[in-house]
Every structure is written in C-alpha cells, then in structure tokens.
C-alpha cells in the first residue's frame, strides 16, 4: 500500500512538473488576449521600416501599399470563401493592383477608371464562373461581396498611396500612421487598465468606452505633435485632426470585427 502511495505521489509530481513545463512553454498573453511582446516587436519593426522608407525613399511607399493590400485581398478572400462566399480572387488581385498603381500617374481619374473597369470584369467573371452552359449560383450575393472587397481594400488603399506624391506627402503619411498608432496604444492601455464599460459588446466585446477615451487622448496628442513638428502648421489643427482620425479608426475596427463575425 505504501508502494502504491509512493507511486501515486510520483505520478502527481510528474503531472505537476509537466503542467508547469507546459505553462512555461506557452507564450504569455495580456488581458486583451494578445501575445504582447510579439505584437510589440512586429509593430515596432514595421514602424521603423516604414519611417525609413518615408524619409529616404518615399516613392517606395507605393510598393509597400501594393504588396500589403495584395496580401490583404488574398487573406480576406480566403476567409470569405471559408465562410461560404465565392469571391472572384483573380480579378480582385489584378484589378486591385491596377487601381493602386494607376493613382500614381493619373490620380483620382486613374483610380476611377481602374475601379469601374475592374467592376465590369467582376460582373462578367461571376456571370461565367460556372461556364456558359450553366447559370451562376448566388450571383448577386457573391458579386456584392467581391465588390465590397474591391472597394474596401484596393480602392481605399489607392488614396493612402496617393498621399505620398503630393506636397509634404511623406509627412502627411507619417502623421496619419503616427496618429493611428497612438490611438491603438492609448486605447489598448486604457482598455486593459480601466476598461469596464463595453462599447459595442455584440460586435467587439473587448472594446470599451474607457479605451476610446485613451485613444482620443493619446491620438490627439500625437496629432498635435505631428501637425506642429512634421507639417509645420498650427497646433489647433491637430486638436481637430486627432479626434477625427481616432473616431474613423475605431469605426473601421468595428466594421472589421463585424465582417469577421459574419
């Protein structure tokens, strides 16, 4: 009996040791459910890289946007297909690149022409997706989702890309990114430390009103600093720009969250 007790004791000790080892091997996550060190490392590296591009080779910003949104289009289309939507990926990838790159030489006119052209291709592509002898399945639903991806990703990205070819373009892009990063950092910190009142629990349970307050404070401070330091303009412009960008970023996050849930 003593041998059995000893064996059980050893088993309990081994199990506890294994549990401890497993726990230590798992990456530590914050209250927001993220692997915070990894997230900070990736974000810091990307931020430094983009800042260097904007400082020394601003036209490469187009390459960054084009590559990033090609990957984003691929990923979103994959997720939508997993959710039962038949997304027309080839015309979205080709047309998306046409929309982004046409904004460089031709501005908004080039963007509009490329967008409308891609839209027409999408309509025909989805019409003939099952072949000429078969009627398309869920044509309106799948076409609508494909158009949503086209407008949401490459169309909006083209305006972000165009900023860099304007006067003080690199500074404007840097201001936009700094304010958004400040908004994320302020919202994350305030949400983790003080978040008690969910903003839209049915859409994004982890977003809180306290987090929004932190985003507004830190984002507005970042906007004022960038407007004065990078754009050489009046500080009160940052007082307006900051809240506008923070609200837009927050609403964009909520839209993205709802799309993920659907």
N, C-alpha and C positions, 0 to 999 in steps of 0.2 A: 504493500500500500504506500509505503514511504517512497518506493521507486516510482510509482505512478504519480505521486505528488510532485516529485522532483522533475519527472518528465513534463508534466503539465506546466510546472513553473518555467522550465526551459523553453517550452513552446510559447508561453506567454511572453517571455523575454525576447524570443526571436521575433515574434509577431510585432511587439512594440518597437524593436530595433528596425524591422523592415518598414513599419509605418513611418518611423522617424526619418529613415533614409529617403523614402518616397516623398515625404513632405518637404525635406530639404532640397530634393531634386526639382520640385515644381517651382516655376517662376512665381515670385511674389506679385500679387495683383493688388491694386489700390481699391478703395471703396467704390470707385466708378467702374470696376471690372476690367481694368486695363493692366497690362504689364508695363508699368510706368517707366522704369529705366529704359526699356527697349523703345518705347514710344518717344521718349525724350531724345534718345540717341539718334533715331531715324529722323525725327523732325529737325534736330539741330544740324545734322549733316546736310539734309536737303536745303535748309535755310541758308547755310554758308555757301553751298554750291550756287544757289540762285542769286545770292548777293554778289558773288564774284562775277557771274555772267552779266548781271545788270551793270556792274561797274566797268568791266573791261571789254565785254563783247555783247552789247545789248541786243544786237540783231539775232544772236543765238537764242534769245527768248522765244522766237518763233519755233525753233527746233524743240525746245522744252515743251511748249504748249502742244505742238503737233504730236509728239511721241506720247506725252501724258494722256492726251484725250483719245488717241488711238487705243491705248491700253484700257482706258476707262470705258470706251464704247464696247470693246471686246468683253470686258468683265460684266457690264450691265446687261448686254445681250445674252450672255451665258446664264446669268441669274434669272432673266426673264424667261428664257427657254426652260429652265428648271421649274419655273412656276406655271408652265403651260402655254406661254405665248410664243408664236412662231415669228421671230424677229428676222428681218432681212439684213443679215450681217454684212455681206459683201458690198452692196451699195451704200450702206451706212459707213463703212470704213473708207471706201474710195471717195464718196461724196463728202464725208466729214473732212477729209484732208483737203479736198478742193475748196470747201468753204473757208477753212482756216488760211490756206496759202493764198487764195485769191484776194484776201483782205490786204495783203502787203502792197501789191502794185495798184489795185483798183479800189481799195477802201470799201465803204458800205455798198457801193454799186456791185462790186465783185462778189461780196458776200450774198447779196440778194439774188443775183443771177445763179450762183452756185447752189444756193439753197433751193430755189424754185426748180432748177434742173434736177437736183437730187430727189426732190419731192415727186416729180413726174416719173423718174426712173423707179422709185419705190412703188408707185401706183401700178405700173406695168409689171414690175418684178413680182409683186404679190398676186397680181391677176393671173400670171402664167406659172406660178410656183408649182402647181400640180400638173402642168402640161396643158397643151391646147385642147386635149380631149376630155379634160376633167374640170369641173367647176372648182374654184378656190374654196377652201374651208375656213370659216371665220374670217372672211376677207376684211370686213370693216374693223373688227377688234384688232387683228394683227397689224393692219395698216396704221391704225391710230397709235398703237404702241410704238411702231417703228418711227412714225413722225415725231412722237414725244421724245424719243431718244435723240433724233436728229436735232430738234430744237433745243433740248435740254443740254446736250454736251457740245457738239462742234459749233453750233450757231452762237451760243453764249461765249464759248472759248474764243471765237474769232474776234470778239470785241475786246477781250482781255489781251489778245495778241496785238491788236491794232494800237493799243495804248503806247507801245514802245517806239513806234515810228513817228509819234507826234512830238512837239516841243516839250522838253523835260519829261519825255516818255518814261525813261528808266526810273526817274524819281517818282513818277505817278504810280508805276507798277510796284515799286518798293513800298510806297505809302499804303497802297491797297493791301499788300501782303502783311505788312507790319501791323496794321490795324486789325486784320482778321486773326493774326496770331495772338495779339494782345487780348482780343475778345475771347479766344479759346482758353488762353491761360487764366485770365481773370474769372471766366465762367467756371472753369474746372476747379480752381482753388476755392472760390466762394461756395460752389456747389458741394464740394467734399467737406468743407469746414462748417458751413452754416445751412446747407440745403435741407429744408424741412417741408416746403410747400411746393408740390409738383406743379409745373406749368401746364402741361398737357399730358396727363398720365396715360390716356388712351392711345396717344401717338408716340410719345417718347417718355417713358416712366422716369428716367434719370435726370431729365431737365427740370430745374427748379427756378422759382422766381428769384431766390437769393443768387443763384448762378447767373441769371440775366443781369441782376444788379452789379455783380462783379464784372461781367463782360462790359457793361456800359461804362463803369468807372475806369477800368484799365484800358479798354478800347479807345475811349475818348482821350485819355492821357497820351496814348500812343499817337492818336491822330493829331493832337496839338503839337507834339514833338516833331512829327514828320512834316506837318504844314510849315512850321517855323524853320526847322533845320534843313529839310530837303527841298521844299518848294519855295522857300523864301517868301512866304505870304503871311497874312495876318493870323494871329493865334485863334481869333474867334471863328475863323473858317473851320478849324479843327473841332471846335465846340459843336458845330453843326454836322460836319462830316462824320465824326466818330459815332454818334448815336445812329445816324442813318445806315452806316455800314454794319454796325452791330446788329441792328434790327433785321437788315437784309440777310446777314449771315445766319442769324437764329431761325428766321423763317425758312431759309434754304435747308437748314439742318432738319427742321420738322418735316418739310416736304420729302427729303431723302428718307427719313425714318418711316414715313407712311408708305413710300414706294417699296421699301424693304419688307414691310409687313404684308403688303399685297402680294 
